[in-house]
Amino acid sequence: MFKKMTLRKKIALMLTLCVLLIGIGIWGFIYRNERIEVIEENRETLSRYLDAFAAAGETDGLEGIRNIQSLWEKVYPKGRLTLINTMGEVVIDSKSDPNEMDNHYKRPEIIKAFEEGNGSELRYSKTQSEWQNYMAKRIIVPGTPGQGMVIRLSYPVEDLNSLAGSMARPFLYSLEIMLFLVLIGSYLILHFVTKPLDLLSESAQTIAAGGTARFPITNDPQIQNLSNALNSMSDSLKLSIREAQERKEELSLLVGALPVGVILIDDTRKVRYMNSTASKICGRVGNEPARGLSIEVILPSDEMCSMLDEEDGRRMISLPRSGGSKIEMSTLTLTRGRMIVLEDLTDKIKLDEARRDFFIDAGHEFQTPLTVIRTGLELLRSGDSLADIEDIKAVDSMIRQQERISGLVEDLLLLVKLDVDPPGNRREDVDLKEMIRDIVSDVKELPA
C-alpha cells in the first residue's frame, strides 16, 4: 500500500509519524515524572498515617492501632496495614491471615525500620502478587517491659500508575489533535510546494504522447533549473527524432528504389517493411500494404516459407504460377527478426541462355568455312602448282593461322560449355616457355 501512495502522501505520512514518535517520547517523559510525583505524594500520605498509627500504638498499644485501622480501611480500602514484632512475625495484617504469612524480618523496609527507625521500598509483594509502595516505622508498644515493633503501610503501585496515566492523558488528547493538524497541514503545504512538479509531469506526459509542450517557468531556482534542463532535453530529443525520421524516410526511398525485393520481419514472422519490388515479386497488386501480416501469407511459394525454418542462406526458387519465374531468395538474421532479399533472375537467365545459344551457333557457323579453307589450303599445298619456296611458306603460314582461328572457336565453345557446367577447381600445368615460342613463331611468319 505504501508503494502505491504518491510522493506527497508519503512525505505527509512520514512527517506525521515523526511527530507521533516525538509525542510518544514526550508523553513517556511526562508520565514518568507524574508517576514519580504520585509515588512521592503517596509516600508522604503513608508517612502521615504512619505517624498517627505510631502515636496511637505507643499510647494505647495494639488497641489504639486497631482503632485507627478502621479509619484507614475506609479512607484507603486498597491500602494495607502490617504490624511486625522483633522476631519478624506478623502480628496484624489487614489483607491476609498473619498465621499464614512468612517471616518478614528480611524484608528491606523492615530491616531499615528496625535499624534506622524508618524504611521505604518499592517492590513486588509475593503475598498480594502485585507491586506495592511500602513505608515502615519502628514503634515501642507500652508494656512491662516495652516491646519494639514495626508498623508498615503499603499501597498498590498499579493504582498509582493509573493515577499518573489519568494525569498524563490530556496530553494524549492534545497529541491526537496535533497529529491530525500536522497531517492535514503537511499535505496542504506539500501540495503547494510540489505543484510545479505536477506541471512538469503534465508537460512530460504531453511530450511522451507525441504532443508539443514547454516546461513551465517557476520562481523556485532549483525547479527552474530542472525545467530549463528538461526543455533543452526536449528540444534535443525532438531534433534527434526529426533527424531519425528523415534518415528513415531516406533509407526507405533508397531501399524502395533497389532492383531487388527487401522484406523485414520480426521474431514472430510479422512483416515490418516491404518495398515495391518485393510486392511485385510476391504478386501483391497495387503495392498493397503488408505491414503486420504474417510472412507465410506474403511469400508465393512453400519452398520460400520453408527457408525461414533453416539457417541463413541463398537458394534459387522456381515459381510455376508466374510462368516459371526464377527467384533467388536470401535470408539474413538481424537483431530484430530477419531480412529477406528476393531477386528476379528470370530475364537474366533468359539473356544468358540466348547468349550461349548465339555463341554455340556462331562457333558452328565459323567451323564450316574454316574447314573449307583448310581443305583448300591442304590441296593447294599437296599439289604441284606451288614451285616457289616463298609460296609454299605462305600456304603453310595460312594453314597455321586457320588452325589458330579454329582453336579460338573451340575455346569459345569450351567457355560456353564451362559457363553452363563449371568444372570446379581443376588445374593443369602449362609450359609458358613453349607457349611463348609458338606465339613468337606465329608472329614472325605473318606477312609484313
C-alpha positions as CSV (number, residue, x, y, z in Angstrom):
1,M,0.0,0.0,0.0
2,F,2.8,2.4,0.9
3,K,4.4,1.8,-2.5
4,K,1.2,2.8,-4.3
5,M,1.0,6.2,-2.4
6,T,2.0,9.4,-4.1
7,L,5.2,11.2,-3.0
8,R,3.1,13.9,-1.4
9,K,1.2,11.4,0.8
10,K,4.4,9.6,1.7
11,I,6.1,12.8,2.9
12,A,3.0,13.8,4.8
13,L,2.7,10.4,6.4
14,M,6.4,10.4,7.4
15,L,6.1,13.9,9.0
16,T,3.1,12.7,10.9
17,L,4.9,9.6,12.1
18,C,7.9,11.7,13.2
19,V,5.5,14.0,15.2
20,L,3.9,10.9,16.6
21,L,7.2,9.4,17.8
22,I,8.2,12.7,19.3
23,G,4.8,13.0,21.0
24,I,5.1,9.4,22.4
25,G,8.5,10.3,23.7
26,I,7.2,13.4,25.4
27,W,4.2,11.6,26.8
28,G,6.6,8.9,28.2
29,F,8.7,11.6,29.9
30,I,5.5,13.3,31.3
31,Y,4.1,10.0,32.5
32,R,7.4,9.1,34.2
33,N,7.5,12.4,36.1
34,E,3.9,12.2,37.0
35,R,4.4,8.7,38.3
36,I,7.4,9.7,40.4
37,E,5.4,12.6,41.8
38,V,2.4,10.4,42.6
39,I,4.6,7.8,44.3
40,E,6.2,10.6,46.4
41,E,2.9,12.0,47.3
42,N,1.7,8.6,48.3
43,R,4.7,8.1,50.5
44,E,4.0,11.4,52.2
45,T,0.4,10.3,52.8
46,L,1.6,6.9,54.1
47,S,4.1,8.7,56.3
48,R,1.5,10.9,57.9
49,Y,-0.7,7.9,58.6
50,L,2.4,6.0,60.0
51,D,2.9,8.9,62.4
52,A,-0.8,8.6,63.5
53,F,-0.5,4.8,63.9
54,A,2.8,5.2,65.7
55,A,1.3,7.7,68.2
56,A,-1.7,5.5,68.8
57,G,0.4,2.4,69.2
58,E,2.8,4.0,71.6
59,T,-0.1,5.5,73.6
60,D,-2.8,2.8,73.6
61,G,-0.8,-0.2,72.3
62,L,-2.3,-2.7,69.9
63,E,-5.8,-1.5,70.7
64,G,-5.0,2.0,69.5
65,I,-3.6,0.7,66.3
66,R,-6.8,-1.3,65.6
67,N,-8.9,1.7,66.3
68,I,-7.1,3.8,63.6
69,Q,-7.1,0.8,61.3
70,S,-10.9,1.0,60.7
71,L,-10.5,4.6,59.6
72,W,-7.5,3.7,57.4
73,E,-9.5,1.0,55.6
74,K,-12.4,3.4,55.0
75,V,-10.2,6.1,53.5
76,Y,-7.8,3.7,51.6
77,P,-9.7,0.5,51.0
78,K,-6.8,-0.8,48.8
79,G,-4.2,0.2,51.4
80,R,-2.6,-2.4,53.6
81,L,-1.5,-2.3,57.3
82,T,1.0,-4.8,58.7
83,L,2.5,-5.0,62.3
84,I,5.7,-7.0,62.7
85,N,7.5,-7.8,66.0
86,T,11.2,-8.0,66.6
87,M,11.2,-11.7,65.6
88,G,9.9,-10.8,62.1
89,E,6.5,-12.4,62.9
90,V,3.4,-10.7,61.6
91,V,1.1,-9.6,64.4
92,I,-1.5,-7.7,62.4
93,D,-2.3,-7.6,58.6
94,S,-5.3,-6.0,57.1
95,K,-5.3,-8.1,53.9
96,S,-4.1,-11.6,55.0
97,D,-4.1,-14.0,57.9
98,P,-1.0,-13.3,60.0
99,N,-0.7,-17.0,60.9
100,E,-0.3,-18.0,57.2
101,M,2.2,-15.3,56.3
102,D,6.0,-15.7,56.0
103,N,8.5,-14.2,58.4
104,H,9.1,-10.5,57.4
105,Y,12.3,-9.9,59.2
106,K,14.3,-9.9,55.9
107,R,12.1,-7.5,54.1
108,P,14.2,-4.5,53.1
109,E,11.8,-1.9,54.6
110,I,11.5,-3.8,57.8
111,I,15.3,-4.1,58.2
112,K,15.7,-0.3,57.6
113,A,12.9,0.5,60.1
114,F,14.5,-1.6,62.9
115,E,17.9,-0.2,62.2
116,E,17.2,3.4,61.4
117,G,13.7,4.0,62.7
118,N,12.1,4.4,59.2
119,G,12.2,2.5,55.9
120,S,10.6,2.6,52.5
121,E,10.7,0.3,49.5
122,L,9.0,-0.1,46.1
123,R,9.0,-3.8,45.3
124,Y,6.9,-6.8,44.3
125,S,4.7,-8.4,47.0
126,K,4.6,-12.2,46.9
127,T,1.6,-12.2,49.3
128,Q,-0.5,-9.8,47.2
129,S,1.0,-10.8,43.9
130,E,1.5,-7.2,42.8
131,W,3.8,-4.3,43.1
132,Q,3.5,-2.3,46.4
133,N,4.8,1.1,47.7
134,Y,5.9,0.3,51.3
135,M,6.5,2.7,54.2
136,A,7.6,1.3,57.6
137,K,8.3,2.9,61.1
138,R,9.6,1.5,64.3
139,I,7.4,2.0,67.5
140,I,7.5,0.9,71.1
141,V,4.3,-0.7,72.3
142,P,3.7,0.1,76.0
143,G,4.1,-2.8,78.5
144,T,6.4,-4.3,81.1
145,P,8.9,-4.0,79.5
146,G,8.0,-2.1,76.4
147,Q,8.1,-4.2,73.1
148,G,9.6,-2.8,69.9
149,M,7.6,-3.4,66.7
150,V,7.5,-2.1,63.2
151,I,4.3,-0.8,61.7
152,R,4.1,-0.9,57.9
153,L,1.7,0.7,55.4
154,S,1.6,0.0,51.7
155,Y,-0.4,0.9,48.6
156,P,-0.7,-0.8,45.2
157,V,1.6,0.7,42.5
158,E,-0.9,-0.2,39.8
159,D,-3.4,2.3,41.2
160,L,-0.7,4.9,41.4
161,N,0.2,4.2,37.8
162,S,-3.4,4.6,36.8
163,L,-3.5,7.9,38.6
164,A,-0.3,9.0,36.8
165,G,-1.8,7.9,33.5
166,S,-5.0,9.8,34.1
167,M,-2.9,12.9,34.8
168,A,-1.0,12.5,31.6
169,R,-4.0,11.5,29.5
170,P,-4.9,15.1,28.5
171,F,-1.6,15.3,26.7
172,L,-2.6,12.3,24.6
173,Y,-5.8,14.1,23.5
174,S,-3.8,17.1,22.6
175,L,-1.4,14.9,20.7
176,E,-4.2,13.4,18.6
177,I,-5.4,16.8,17.6
178,M,-1.9,17.9,16.9
179,L,-1.2,14.8,14.7
180,F,-4.4,15.5,12.7
181,L,-3.4,19.1,12.2
182,V,0.1,18.1,11.2
183,L,-1.2,15.6,8.7
184,I,-3.6,18.0,7.1
185,G,-1.2,20.9,7.2
186,S,1.8,19.0,5.8
187,Y,-0.4,17.6,2.9
188,L,-1.6,21.1,2.0
189,I,1.9,22.6,2.2
190,L,3.3,19.8,0.2
191,H,0.5,20.2,-2.4
192,F,1.5,23.9,-2.7
193,V,5.3,23.1,-2.8
194,T,5.0,20.2,-5.3
195,K,2.6,21.9,-7.6
196,P,5.4,22.9,-10.0
197,L,6.5,19.3,-10.2
198,D,2.9,18.4,-11.2
199,L,3.1,20.9,-14.0
200,L,6.5,19.4,-15.1
201,S,4.9,15.9,-15.0
202,E,1.9,17.0,-17.1
203,S,4.3,18.6,-19.7
204,A,6.4,15.4,-19.8
205,Q,3.3,13.3,-20.3
206,T,2.2,15.5,-23.2
207,I,5.6,15.2,-24.9
208,A,5.6,11.5,-24.3
209,A,2.2,11.2,-26.0
210,G,3.6,13.0,-29.1
211,G,2.2,16.4,-28.3
212,T,4.0,19.8,-28.1
213,A,4.6,21.4,-24.7
214,R,7.1,23.5,-22.9
215,F,8.1,23.0,-19.3
216,P,6.8,25.9,-17.1
217,I,8.7,28.8,-15.6
218,T,8.7,29.0,-11.8
219,N,10.1,31.3,-9.1
220,D,12.0,28.4,-7.4
221,P,15.6,28.4,-8.7
222,Q,16.1,24.7,-8.3
223,I,12.8,23.8,-10.1
224,Q,13.5,26.4,-12.8
225,N,17.0,24.8,-13.4
226,L,15.3,21.5,-13.7
227,S,12.7,23.0,-16.1
228,N,15.4,24.5,-18.3
229,A,17.3,21.2,-18.4
230,L,14.1,19.4,-19.4
231,N,13.3,22.0,-22.1
232,S,16.8,21.5,-23.5
233,M,16.5,17.8,-23.4
234,S,13.1,18.0,-25.1
235,D,14.5,20.2,-27.9
236,S,17.4,17.8,-28.4
237,L,15.1,14.8,-28.4
238,K,12.8,16.4,-30.9
239,L,15.8,17.2,-33.2
240,S,17.0,13.6,-32.8
241,I,13.6,12.2,-33.6
242,R,13.3,14.5,-36.7
243,E,16.7,13.5,-37.9
244,A,15.9,9.8,-37.3
245,Q,12.6,10.2,-39.2
246,E,14.4,11.9,-42.1
247,R,17.0,9.2,-42.2
248,K,14.3,6.6,-42.1
249,E,12.5,8.2,-45.0
250,E,15.7,8.5,-47.0
251,L,16.5,4.8,-46.3
252,S,13.0,3.8,-47.2
253,L,13.3,5.7,-50.5
254,L,16.7,4.1,-51.2
255,V,15.5,0.6,-50.4
256,G,12.3,1.2,-52.3
257,A,14.4,2.1,-55.4
258,L,16.5,-1.1,-55.3
259,P,16.0,-3.5,-58.1
260,V,15.7,-6.3,-55.6
261,G,12.9,-7.0,-53.2
262,V,13.5,-6.4,-49.4
263,I,11.3,-7.7,-46.7
264,L,11.9,-7.2,-42.9
265,I,10.1,-9.5,-40.4
266,D,10.1,-9.5,-36.6
267,D,10.7,-12.5,-34.3
268,T,7.0,-13.6,-34.7
269,R,7.4,-13.5,-38.5
270,K,5.2,-10.4,-38.9
271,V,6.1,-8.1,-41.8
272,R,7.7,-4.8,-40.6
273,Y,8.7,-3.5,-44.0
274,M,8.3,-4.5,-47.7
275,N,9.4,-2.5,-50.7
276,S,7.6,-2.2,-54.0
277,T,9.9,-4.7,-55.8
278,A,9.2,-7.3,-53.2
279,S,5.4,-6.6,-53.5
280,K,5.7,-7.1,-57.3
281,I,7.7,-10.4,-56.9
282,C,5.2,-11.7,-54.4
283,G,2.2,-10.8,-56.6
284,R,0.7,-8.1,-54.4
285,V,-1.3,-6.0,-57.0
286,G,-1.2,-2.2,-56.5
287,N,1.5,-2.4,-53.8
288,E,-1.0,-3.4,-51.1
289,P,0.1,-2.6,-47.5
290,A,1.7,-5.7,-45.9
291,R,2.8,-4.3,-42.5
292,G,1.7,-6.6,-39.7
293,L,0.7,-9.5,-41.9
294,S,2.3,-12.9,-41.5
295,I,5.1,-13.6,-43.9
296,E,3.6,-17.0,-44.8
297,V,0.7,-15.1,-46.4
298,I,3.0,-12.9,-48.4
299,L,5.5,-15.4,-49.8
300,P,4.2,-17.0,-53.0
301,S,6.0,-20.4,-52.5
302,D,6.0,-23.0,-49.8
303,E,9.7,-23.5,-50.5
304,M,10.3,-19.9,-49.6
305,C,8.5,-20.3,-46.3
306,S,10.5,-23.5,-45.5
307,M,13.7,-21.4,-45.8
308,L,12.7,-19.4,-42.8
309,D,13.0,-22.6,-40.7
310,E,16.6,-23.0,-41.8
311,E,19.7,-21.1,-41.2
312,D,20.7,-18.1,-43.2
313,G,21.4,-18.9,-46.8
314,R,20.6,-18.4,-50.5
315,R,18.6,-20.5,-52.9
316,M,17.2,-20.4,-56.4
317,I,13.4,-21.0,-56.5
318,S,11.2,-21.5,-59.5
319,L,7.6,-20.1,-59.4
320,P,5.4,-22.1,-61.8
321,R,2.4,-19.9,-61.1
322,S,4.4,-16.9,-62.5
323,G,5.3,-18.6,-65.8
324,G,8.4,-20.3,-64.5
325,S,10.0,-17.2,-62.9
326,K,13.4,-17.8,-61.3
327,I,13.7,-16.1,-57.9
328,E,16.8,-16.0,-55.9
329,M,15.9,-15.8,-52.1
330,S,18.4,-14.9,-49.4
331,T,17.8,-14.7,-45.7
332,L,19.9,-12.8,-43.0
333,T,19.3,-12.8,-39.3
334,L,19.1,-9.3,-37.7
335,T,18.9,-8.0,-34.1
336,R,15.1,-7.7,-34.5
337,G,14.0,-10.5,-36.7
338,R,15.3,-11.4,-40.2
339,M,15.8,-9.8,-43.6
340,I,14.6,-11.5,-46.8
341,V,16.1,-10.4,-50.1
342,L,14.3,-11.5,-53.3
343,E,15.8,-11.0,-56.8
344,D,14.0,-11.9,-60.0
345,L,16.6,-13.5,-62.3
346,T,14.2,-14.7,-65.0
347,D,15.3,-12.1,-67.6
348,K,19.0,-12.5,-66.7
349,I,18.8,-16.3,-67.1
350,K,17.0,-16.0,-70.4
351,L,19.6,-13.5,-71.6
352,D,22.4,-15.8,-70.6
353,E,20.7,-18.7,-72.4
354,A,20.3,-16.6,-75.5
355,R,24.0,-15.6,-75.3
356,R,25.1,-19.2,-75.0
357,D,22.9,-20.2,-77.9
358,F,24.4,-17.5,-80.0
359,F,28.0,-18.4,-79.2
360,I,27.3,-22.1,-79.9
361,D,25.6,-21.3,-83.3
362,A,28.3,-18.8,-84.2
363,G,31.0,-21.3,-83.3
364,H,29.5,-24.0,-85.5
365,E,29.0,-21.5,-88.3
366,F,32.7,-20.5,-88.1
367,Q,33.8,-24.1,-88.2
368,T,32.3,-24.8,-91.6
369,P,34.1,-22.1,-93.6
370,L,37.3,-22.7,-91.7
371,T,37.1,-26.4,-92.6
372,V,36.6,-25.5,-96.3
373,I,39.6,-23.1,-96.1
374,R,41.7,-25.7,-94.5
375,T,40.8,-28.3,-97.2
376,G,41.6,-25.8,-100.0
377,L,45.0,-25.0,-98.4
378,E,45.8,-28.6,-97.9
379,L,45.0,-29.4,-101.6
380,L,47.0,-26.4,-102.7
381,R,49.9,-27.5,-100.6
382,S,49.9,-31.0,-101.7
383,G,49.6,-30.2,-105.5
384,D,52.4,-29.4,-107.9
385,S,51.3,-25.9,-108.6
386,L,53.5,-24.4,-106.0
387,A,57.1,-24.4,-107.1
388,D,58.3,-21.3,-105.4
389,I,59.6,-21.8,-101.8
390,E,58.1,-18.5,-100.7
391,D,54.6,-19.6,-101.9
392,I,54.9,-22.8,-100.0
393,K,55.8,-20.9,-96.8
394,A,52.9,-18.6,-97.3
395,V,50.5,-21.5,-97.7
396,D,51.9,-23.1,-94.5
397,S,51.5,-19.8,-92.6
398,M,47.8,-19.6,-93.7
399,I,47.3,-23.2,-92.6
400,R,48.7,-22.3,-89.1
401,Q,46.5,-19.2,-88.9
402,Q,43.5,-21.3,-89.9
403,E,44.4,-23.7,-87.1
404,R,44.7,-20.8,-84.7
405,I,41.3,-19.5,-85.6
406,S,39.8,-23.0,-85.3
407,G,41.4,-23.2,-81.9
408,L,39.9,-19.9,-80.9
409,V,36.5,-21.1,-82.0
410,E,36.9,-24.3,-80.0
411,D,38.0,-22.3,-77.0
412,L,34.9,-20.2,-77.4
413,L,32.7,-23.3,-77.4
414,L,34.6,-24.6,-74.4
415,L,33.9,-21.3,-72.5
416,V,30.2,-21.6,-73.2
417,K,30.3,-25.2,-72.0
418,L,32.1,-24.2,-68.8
419,D,29.6,-21.4,-68.2
420,V,26.8,-24.0,-68.4
421,D,28.6,-26.6,-66.3
422,P,31.5,-25.2,-64.3
423,P,34.3,-27.8,-63.7
424,G,35.2,-26.6,-60.2
425,N,38.8,-26.0,-59.2
426,R,40.5,-28.2,-61.8
427,R,44.1,-27.2,-62.6
428,E,46.7,-28.3,-65.1
429,D,50.4,-27.4,-65.7
430,V,51.2,-25.1,-68.6
431,D,54.6,-24.7,-70.2
432,L,54.8,-20.9,-70.6
433,K,58.2,-21.1,-72.5
434,E,56.7,-23.3,-75.1
435,M,53.6,-21.1,-75.4
436,I,55.8,-18.0,-75.9
437,R,57.8,-19.7,-78.6
438,D,54.7,-20.6,-80.5
439,I,53.4,-17.1,-80.3
440,V,56.8,-15.6,-81.5
441,S,57.0,-18.1,-84.3
442,D,53.4,-17.3,-85.5
443,V,54.2,-13.6,-85.4
444,K,57.4,-14.0,-87.4
445,E,55.6,-16.0,-90.1
446,L,52.9,-13.3,-90.6
447,P,53.4,-11.4,-93.9
448,A,54.9,-7.9,-93.5
